[in-house]
């Protein structure tokens, strides 16, 4: 998937992946896509909840070897 930026939040525990995600999204322009990498199992629920709460769009999510990959479009 095409992306405009990547945030590597591996090794961070809740709530830090979401804190870092919120900060990074402020750097993007509307319509740009962020790839978020996280290995905190809580992020599987936290990221979709954050996108719903903020109005940003979760385009895709997958998991490979304990690493979650999220693609989020800024509103």
C-alpha positions, 0 to 999 in steps of 0.5 A: 500500500502506498504511504506518505510516512512510517511510524515505528512504535515497536517496543512501546507499550500502551498508551505510547503507540497511540500517543506517538500516533497522535503526534505523528498525524499532526505532521501529515496533511489531510489525505496522506497515509501513515503506516504504523508498526507496533508490537503491543497486542493492545494496539490491535484494539486501540488503533481502530478505536482511536481512528473511530474517535478521531475521524481518521480512516483505518485503511488496512490492518494486518499482523505478521510475526507479532508485529501489527501494521496499520495504514491510516489516512488523515482526515 
